[in-house]
Amino acid sequence: MTTVLIAAAVLLLISVLASKASSRFGVPALLVFLAIGMLAGSEGPGGIYYNDVGAAQSIGILALAFILFSGGLDTRWKEVRPVLGAGFSLATLGVVISALLVGAFIHYVFGLPLLEGVLLGAIISSTDAAAVFSVLRSRSIRLRSRLTPLIELESGSNDPMAVFLTTALIHRLLNPGSPFLSFVGEFVIQMSIGTLAGLLIGRLAIWVINHVRLEHDGLYPVLSIATVLLTYGATDALGGNGFLAVYLAGLVLGNHRFIHRASLLRFHDGVAWLMQITMFLALGLLVYPSNLIPVAGMGLSIALALTFIARPVSVFIATAFSKFTARERLMISWAGLRGAVPIILATFPLMAQLPNGVLIFNAVFFTVLVSVVLQGSSIPLVSRWLGVAEQPDFRDADEDLPQRGDSELITIDVPAGSPAVERQIVELGLPSETLLLLAYRGEGFFAPNGSTIIRPGDKLIVLTNERSVDETRHILQGRGLSS
């Protein structure tokens, strides 16, 4: 156990330090983590023998659940709402078209059975926006306002579709006589249950976090972890899509007020990074570099066909009725970077013991590596060439905070008859531009938080702006003008 702990700590430390170098040189962290795992494996200098496909798959599923939840927490509904239609189309129709085109290419070029070719295409149909934006941030580049939320929404919502297609096709291969229409019904059931479960548990989590009033602040992250596990587990047990459910639960939670919001967001960001590193290291350990050489030609061909044919065609068809320009569609196509999800899905054929399971896994792994190197290193150049890149305006870095030129500090006395009395701050519905800085009660000052209960006679020091002064006073005093 001591050796395992030391090895795990060393790998994590190396990964964290290497991520800094990856940002500096514009290399996606995914590639670095995978490389560290491969170097630490049985064919690398680390010499760690690891061949447990089931454990790697379980680690990947658990990690993906937390990563999707964190992605939902960070997604702003007001930004994704205008591109919701295009994002949904890319995450469903786009995935299907891409899988079919890649499957046909593999079938006719390499002679793999058509259904197995489509399975490989479905496995690599999921995109990874985190890798894209890590590259853009390292080069001080941002995309046009409509592109960023669309790429984020697509990457967070196309994983469930890729998982469904993969599992459905494996089931079809193992049970050739099963009717095709049964998969359509299963898809509707999985997505419907996943959607309802995610929305309901997300709303329930908000209520619980805001009303449970735990004695120790450190228990709130534990409560949020339980939310992720319950959301995925309960949805999966009911026959729904657990990945869709955790993403939607995070989306609902992240777009509402709740106690310790800032600390919980930071906590889940850290958990997501830990899960990414653990998942990538496990997948890197699982692969044997010597097995990639025989599939190098196939993997390279699939990556090029996916990047230059299947992905652009699927994007242009899926966004045909949107207002995106041709240049923006090309950027969306090029930003379809492959990540860890395809490698996780590639373990499914191995676990199902399909005849070509090993071939599919190695081909997918090599395809992902090519995608990361080819697209990941050239995204900044392509974004500038297409004219869709903008230099970040650092004046907007604090756009969620009210510290601007029209902000002012005011003092509000809470009267005994105020509707805010005996209510938590998180329940008041204060304007987003309003921030409660300090409260004076009794004989001392204290910093309020979302769980603070307003008492009659409280004196509140508030930072707000001219537009929100009257509304803030009305909420805290029950009238529009100060006393």
Secondary structure, DSSP 8 states (H G I E B T S, - for coil): -HHHHHHHHHHHHHHHHHHHHHHHHT--HHHHHHHHHHHHBTTSTT-B----HHHHHHHHHHHHHHHHHHHHHH--HHHHGGGHHHHHHIIIIIHHHHHHHHHHHHHHHH---HHHHHHHHHHTT---HHHHHHHHHHTT-EE-TTHHHHHHHHHHHHHHHHHHHHHHHHHHHH-TTS-THHHHHHHHHHHHHHHHHHHHHHHHHHHHHHHS--S-TTHHHHHHHHHHHHHHHHHHHTTS-HHHHHHHHHHHHHTS--TTHHHHHHHHHHHHHHHHHHHHHHHHHH--HHHHSTTHHHHHHHHHHIIIIIHHHHHHHHTTTS---HHHHHHHHHT----HHHHHHHHHHHHTT-TTHHHHHHHHHHHHHHHHHHHHHHHHHHHHHTT-EE---GGGTTTTS--STTEEEEEEE--TT-TTTTSBGGGS---TT-EEEEEEETTEEE---TT-B--TT-EEEEEEEGGGHHHHHHHHHSSSS--
